[in-house]
Amino acid sequence: MASKSRVSILDYFNIVCEGENGKIESNCKACGTRIQAKRTVTSNFVTHLKRKHQAMYDEFVRKKDVKREAMQNCTGPPSGRVISQSSPGMNKFDYSDPRQSLISEAIAKMIIRDLQPTQIVEYEGFRELLQLLEPRYIPVPCHYIQQQLLPAYVSQVQLAAKQALKGAESCSVTLDLWRSSSVGNSCGAGYLGVTCHFINADWHIRSALLACLPLTDHSNTQQMLSEFDEISESHGVSGKVFRVVADLSPCENRSPFRLPGFNLFGNDEEDEEGEEDCSDEEPGAGEAKEAISSNENRKSLDQCLGRSRIDCFARLLAQCVKEGVCASPQISLPLNKAAHLYNYVIATVAPEKLVQVFGSNTSTNWQRPSSMDKWNAQLKILRQMVESVDFLEDIVDRNDLVLGNLEKAVLRELVEVLEPFEEASDMVQGDKHVSISLALPCVLGLRKHLAEVVTHQCSGIVMGLSQALDRRLAGILEDPLYVTATTLDPQFKLSWSSDSDWHKQVLLEEVGKHTQPLSPLEHHSEAQPSPSKRCKLFSFIKQRPTAQAKTVEQELSTYLHEEPTDEDPLQYWKRKSIDFPLLSQVAKKVFTVPATTTSVDQIFNLVSKTLRPEQCRFLPKHLDTLIYLKANYRILWS
């Protein structure tokens, strides 16, 4: 056996025999595998542990580290000084050492998650931190991250995405466009994100960013569609795309859906510099030009993509809220005052005092996270303030920030009116569940809410919301896609419909477009065994009648006859795919369409908020690669 005075790899093996020239044969204590090697050359033993028994290998490495550190502590650093990188008393990791690789990978993960420039690995302060945390680590140069690690991760993601898409019968795609003035190009340069949504063989919905591409001109729709075609071809989804969610109005360095005057997460200077408001003034030349460009993009998309293109429901809903709030200018002053009160409170009051207002997780809930640029997230903050406004006014020492009774009444009504819109927005968020089937019931529910809500101070916003809802979302109620998605959701079926016969016909026509039923001959050949294989011994038993394939009408009638259930739609159709093979085919296509925004769109908003020229933050090199890897982070490190 190996000597107990030192840490040896042979401690994990039983030596069977030892021959001449130091050659030994041993069995692994864990699995019994016999390995031959010289006692002085133990690489075979180390390789076996590393490949077959990772836990034992990690234990061996840890024991070696403890032994090495104990020896160093015995001698001690000269004069009590910290051992430097060049000190002969400190053994650096070998580049092939797994600990060296793990730390390098952790640094790359930080760069990706935080969208940091790769040059950070060469900053003096960063290297001093690494030296303090792990003196044995060899800092990697910037070009190693750029030219080796990041491209290797990109290859891994592309391979995993292509492999996953091979088994997808159909998919839907979201196109997201982002433009920023910090790109430094007046012609409208930016980035295009192409996200694919599909349902795998196990009936789980998945999303993957296929590409993040720099664009020289965001107004060139033909260029974007050409890029989209190339990406579809390279990932093997050409001919599989069911719907394209494309709203290519660029996201700039501002929050497009922020409640006017309620800039909770900005500062007062931003308001004074003319951030977006909802005044009745005519739009400037830049805004008019942007609106014309957006309309041209939309027309060009409609011409090229036809009926396969749809708008993002979550964005349309946010636009309705924006237009509705703009229709009620009397709420601007109360919102501005509430915003100033909020900014003053978070700047001057200790966080522990605000726990009862904003919750226990105050450090992350309300201190300007990027997600708070969304109108629904800001509405949550406004509700918390309205519910605790007396407490907030008691702990501040400025009378000019105290809200009057009329202002409080306006804010309470605003929260009450917008709460169902917030609920609808929250309901469709996320990319791991079916969201398209929720859009139509949400529109019906919002219509009912606006017809019944009673207001005394915010009548203008109710009228504005109703008009925006009719203008932007009324078409959903008759769109075959949304009718089909909602009806195939087992929690709704046709319970929402005021004309079930008409909607049933719409569904039948839509199902007929996207199914390929088996012919009677094919079904008979699959269900009935060949005569030569029938057992003669049991010929006296009456043969079972041949199962007849159900028509779409029969499947739909049986499906609708069942009671609605709250079961997850995907798991329901996984379970019912044998009973309703035609309807399940359509469900697997329709449910790939998202009603919410994508992860890359959220990253675009984050970049817009954090990497701003006026804050001396510029776009890092390889930003498209970092965005691509950040959006696909779960594929690499789930």
N, C-alpha and C positions, 0 to 999 in steps of 0.2 A: 504493500500500500504506500501511497504517497506520504511523505513526511508531514507530521502535524505542525512542525515549526514554521512552515511557510504555506502560503495559499497556492495550491496546485490544481490544474485542470483534472489530474488523475484522481482527485478526491471523488469525482462523480462517476468513476468507472471501477469495475472489479477486474484486477489483473488475473488472467487465466494462466498464462505462461510467459516466460521471458527467455528468448533465445540468444544466439550469439550476436555480437555487434550491437547490443542494446535494443534489439527488436523485441517488441512485446505484443501480446494479444490480450485484449480486454473486452469485457461486456459492459454496455451502458447500464447503470443501475436503474434507470427509469424505464427503458423499453427492451433491454436485453440485446440490442444490436452489437454484433462483434466487430471490432475495429482493430486493424493492425497498423502499427507505426513504430518509429524509433522513440525511445524515451526522451531523447534530446530534441525531437521534432514533434511538437504536440498540435500542429495546425489541424490535423484530421479530427482530433478530439474537440477542439474549439469550434470547428465548423459544424460538427454534428450537434453540439449543444445549441448553437446559434440557430440552426435550421429547424431542429425538431423539438427543442425544449427551451423556449425563449425565457421562461421564468427562471430556470436553473442558470441560464447564461447570464441573466441580469444579476442574479445573486453572486455568481463568480466575479463579475466585473466590480460589483460593490465591495466585495471582500478585498479585492486587489487594491481598490482605492483606499479603504480603511487602513490596510497594511502600509501603503505608501505614505499616507498622511501621518501615521504613527511614527514612522522612521524620520520624517521631516520634523515632527514636533520634538523628537529626541535631540536632534542637532540644533534646531531653532535657527531663525534667520539672524544673520550677523547684526549686532548692535540694535536688535529689536526693530529693524527696518522692514517695511513691506517688501516681499520678494517681487522684483520687477520681471517683465516679460523675458529679459535676457539673462535672468539669474540662472546659474547652473544648478541651483537646488530645486528648481521647478521644472518638471517634465511636461512639455506641451503635448496636447493631444495629437495623435497622428490624423491626417486628413481622412483616413478610412475608419477612424474610430466612430462608433455609433453615437457617442455623446457629442462629438464635434458636429456630426450631421444633424442631430436633433436640435442643437442650439441654432445652427444656420437655418434650419427649417422654421424654427420659432420666430426668428428675425424676419424671414420672408413672409410668414403669416401676419406679423404685425404690420409690415409695409402694405400688404394687400388689404387687410381689414380697415386700416386707418388711412389708406390712400396716401401714404407717405412717399416722398421722393427716395429713390434707391440710394442717393448720395448720403443718406443718413448714416449708413454703416461706416462712413469715413469721417464723420464729425468727431472732433476731439472729445467732447463731452460724452458722446455715446460710447466711444471706445474706453473711456475711463470707467464708465458704468459696467461694461462687460468685464474689464479687468478686476473690478471689485467683486462682482458676482461669481465669476469663474476664471481665475487666473490662467488655467490651463488651456482655455479656448483660444484658438488662432483666429483673429478677426479676418473675415473674408472681404475682398475688395468689391467695389461697386459693380465692376463689369462682370464679376462672378454671378451676382444676383440677376443682372440684366440679361446676360448672354447664356446662362446655364440654368439657374433655378427657375426663373419665370417661364422661359420657353418650355422647360420640362413639365411644369404644371399645366401650361396651356395644352400641351400634347396629351397629357393625362385626361383633362376635361373633354377635349375633342373626341378622344377615343371612347370614353365612357358615354358621352352623349350620342355618338353615332351607333354604338352598340345598343343603347337603350331604344333608340328610334327605329332600329331594324324590326323590332317586334310590334311597333305601333301600327295599327290599321289605318288610323287617320290622326290628324293633329290640327291645331289652330295656332296662329302666329300673331304676336303683337309687335308692332313697329313703334318705337319711341325715338323722338328726335330731341336733341338738346343743343342749344347754342348759347355761348357765353361771350360777352365782350372781352373777357380776359384772354380769349384765344388770340386776340390781337389782329383780327382780320375783319375789315369792314364789309366784306362781301358776304358775310353770313356763314362762316365756317362753324363746324360743330361735330357732333357724334350721332350716329344712328345705332340704336340697339335693336336686335332681332331676337325675340324670345319665343320659344316653342313650348306649347302646352299639349300634353298627350296623356292617355290612360294606358297603363301597362297591362300585361296579361293577367295580373292579379287584381285588376280593377282599382288601382290607386292612381290618382291624378298626379302628374309630375310636370315640372317646368324647368327649362334650362335655357340660359342665354347662349344662343348659337354664335353670336358675333357682336362686337362693339367696334364700329368702323368710323374712322375720322372722315368727315366730309368737307370738301372745299367750298361747297355752296349748298346750304340747306334748302334753298328754293328750287333746286333742280330735282323735280320729282322723278324724272326719267332715270337719273343717275341712281337715286335711292332704290327704285324698283329693279334696276339692273343689278345692283348689289344684292338685293333680296333674292333674285333668281339664282345668282351664283351661289349664295349661301345655301339655298334650298337644294340645289343640285349636289353640292359637296357633302351635305349631310344626309342625302338620300330621302328627302321628304317631298321632292317634286311629284306632283300628282296625288299627294296625301293631304294637302292643306285644305281644310274644310272652310274656315273663315279667317279673315285677316282683320285684326283690330288695329286700325290705323287712324290716329289723330295727330297729324304731323305739324301741328302748330308748335313752334319751338318753345322749350322751357328756358327762360332767361334767368338772370341773377336777381330774381324777386319772387315772392310767393304769389302766384296768380290768383289764389283763392282766399287770400287773407281777408277777414272781415274788415271793411273800410273803417279806418280810424281806430281799430282795435289791434294795434300793432304791439301785442304783449311782449313779443320776443325780439323786438327791435329796440332802438333807442330813440329818444326824442329828435336827435339830429336827422335820423332817416326820414321821419315824418316831415321835418322842415325842408328837407331836400327834395320833397315831391314824390315820395313813394306813391304807389297807385292808390287813388281814391275813387269815389263814385259821385263826383260832382256832375252837374248838368252841363259843364262846358264841353265844347266840341273837341274831339280828339285832335291831337297835334299831327303834324305831317308824318312823323315817324310811326305813330300808332295807326294812322290811316293806311300808310304804305304796308305795315305789317299785316293789317286786316285784309288788304287786297291780296297780298302774297299768300295768306292762309287760305282764302277762298279759292285762289287759283290752284293751290296744292290739292284742295279737296276735290275740285272738279276733275283735275288730272287723275287723281286716285280713283274716282268713280268711273272714269272712262277706261282705265287700265284694268282695274280689279272687278268692276261690275258689282253684282249683288253679293259677292263674297266679302266685300269690305263692310265693316260696321264700326260705329263709334264706341268708345269706352264708356260704359254706363256710369262708372264712378266719377269720371270727369264731367259728363253731362249733368249729373246730379250736383256736383260742386258749382258748375256754371249757373244752374238754376238758383242755388243759394246766393251766389254773388249778385245775380241780377235782381233777385227779390229784395235783398238788403239795400241795394242801390235805389230801389223804388221807394224807399222810406227814409228820406234825408233827415227826419227829425231824430233818428236814433244815433246820428253821428256824434253829437256832443256828449251824450251819456257814455257812449263807447270810448271816446277819447279820454273822458275823465276817469273811467274805470281803468283804462290802460295806464294812465299816469299813476293812479293809486297802486296798481299792481307793480309797476316798475320801481316805485319808491319803497314799497314793502319788501320786495326781495333784495333790494340793495341795502336796506338799513336794519331789517329785523333779523334776529338770529333764527336759523332754520328750525331749531327745536320748538320755538314758539308757534311756528306755522304748521305743526304736525296735524292739529285738529282741523285745519282748513284744507290742506292739500294732501293729507295722508301721511303715513309713516315713512314712505320711501321718498321723502322730499328732495333728496339730493339728485334723483333722476326724474322725478315726475314733473317738476315745474321750472327747473333752472335752464330754460332755453335749449332743450334738445331740438335737433333738426326736424323731428316728426311734428313738433308743435307749430310748424309753419302751415300745416293743414288746418282748414277751417273747423273741422269737427273736433280736433284736439284742442284748439283754442276755445271752442264752445264749452268743453268740459271744464276748463279753467274758469271761464266766466260763470258757469253754474256754481262752482265751488265758492267763488267770490260772492255771488249774490246770496247764497245760503248763509254766509258768515260775514256779511258786510259790516254789521254792527261791531263785531269783534275786531275786524281789521281797522275800522275807524278809531276804536278805542286805543289801539296800540301805536298809532301814528300821531305825530305832534303837529300836523299841518291842517288847518281848518279849510284851506282852499281845495283839499282833496276829498272832503266829506261830500258824499252824494246826497242830494235832496230827495224828498219823498217821491216827486214826479220822476226823477231820474231812476230811482230804484224800481218804480212801477214799470217804466219802459224796459229796463233790462230784464225784469222778471217775465214780462210778456214775450220779449225776444227769445229768451231761453225756452219758454213754453211752445212757441211757434216752431222753433227750429229743432226741438228734441226729436221728433219722428224722422227728420232728415238725417240727423246724427245717427239714429238707430239704423236707418237704411244703409248709410255709408259704412258703419261698423260691421253690419251683417255681411256685406259682400267682400270685406277685406280678407286677405289671405289667399295663398295659392295651393292649399292642400285639401280644399273641399270644393264642391260644386257651387258656383255662384251665379251662373247665368239664369238658372231657374228662379232666382229670387227677385230678379229685376221687375218683371211684370206685376207680381203681387205687391212689391214696394210702391210702384206707381199708383196702383189702385188704392193702397192704404194712405198714401200721401194726399191723393185727391179727396178722399173721405175726411181726412184730418182737416184740411184747409176749408172744406165746406162746413165743418161743424165747430171749429175753434172760434171762441168769442174773444175779441180784443177791444180795448178802449183807447190804447195809445199807438198800436202798431197795425192799424187797418191797412196802411199802405203796403207794408211788407207782405201781408196775406194776399192782397190782390196781385202784387208783383210776383210772388212765388207761384200763384195759380197760372198766371199768364206764361211765365217761364216754363212751367211744367207742361203746359199744353203745347208750347212751341217746340220744346226740345225732346220731350219724352212721350208724348201722346202716341207717336207712331209705333211704339213698342207694343201697344195693346192689340194691334192688328198684324204685327210682323210674324210670319210663320215660324221663324226661328224661336222667338220668345214664347209663342203659343205652344210649340212642340216641347221646348225645354221645361216649361212650367207644368204641362200636362204629364210629362214623363217623370216628374218628381213625385214620388209616392205620397208625400205629405200634402200635396195640392190636388193632383189629378185635375178634374174639371170643377172642383168645388168653388172656384173663383169666378166661373164663367156665368154671364147673364144670358148667353145664347149657346148652350152646350152642343146643339146639333150643328151649328155653323162651325164652331171651333173643332168639333170632331172631324168634320169634313176637311178642314184646313190641315189637321194632323195627319189624316189618311193620305192626302196629296203629298205632304212633306215626307212621310214615311216611304211612299212609293218611289220618290226620287232617290232615296239613299239606301235601298235594300236590294238584295239579289236573292229572291226566294228560290229554293230548290224546285226543280221540275218534278212532277209525279213519278217519272221513270227513275230519276236520280234518288228520290226519297225511298222508292220501293226497293231499289238495289241496295241501299244502305241499311234499311230496316230488316230486310228478309234475307236469310242465309241461302246459299246456293243449294239446289236439290241434292247434289252429291254429298253434301255435308250433313244432311238431315239424318238423325238417328233412326234406323228402321225398327229398333227395339220398342220405341215409343210411338210407332205409327198409328196405334189404336187410339191414341189420345187426340182429341179434336184440336186442330191447329188454331192458334190465336188469330183473330182478324188483323189484317195489316193496318198499322197506325197511319192515319191520313194526316198529311201536313196541314196545319192550320193556315188560313188566310190571314191577311193583315186585319181585316174586319173582325174576324173571330178572336184574334189575339187582343185587339183593342177592347172589344166588348167584354171579354173575360177580365182583362186588367182593370177596366173602369168599374166593373161590378164588385170588385174587392174593396173593402173599406180602406181609406187612407191610413198611412202609418208614418210614424216619425223616424223610421229606420233611415240610416244614411243612404242617399240615392245610389251611390256606387255599389255599396254592399248589397242593396236590394236587387239591383240588376245583375250582379254577379250570381246571386242565389237563384234568380228567375230567368237566367239566360237560356235554360233548357225549356222552360215552359213558354217563354215568349222570345224565340230566337230572332224574329224580325224586329220587334220593338227594341230589343237589347242592342241590335246593330246600330240603330239610330241613336239610342241613348249614349252609346260609346262615342259617337261623333259629336253630338250636340253638347254634351257635358264638357268637352275640351275647351269650349269658348269661355274665356274669363270675363267677368263683369267688373273686375277690379283692376287697379294699376299693377304694374310689374315691379319686381325688385330693382331692375335697372333704372326704371323711372324714379324710384325712391333714391337711388344712388345719384342720379342726375341732380335731383333737388338738393341732396346733401352737398354735392360738389359746388352747386350754385351758391349755397349759403356760406360755405367755409373757405372756398378758394376764390377770393375776390380781390381784384387789383387794388381797390381803395383801402383794403386791409393789408396790403403788401403780401398777399398770398397768391402765388402764381401756379398755374397748372404744372404738375410734375411731368417729366418725360415718361413716355410709355403709359400715359394715363388710360388709353384705351385697353391696354393689357391688364392694368390694375383693376379697372372697372369690370372687365370680363371675368377675372378670377374672383373678385369680391362677390359678384352676382352668383357665381357657381361655387361658392365657398363650401356648401354642404356636399357637393360632389367629391371634393378633395378631402375634406375633413368633416365627415358627418358626425 
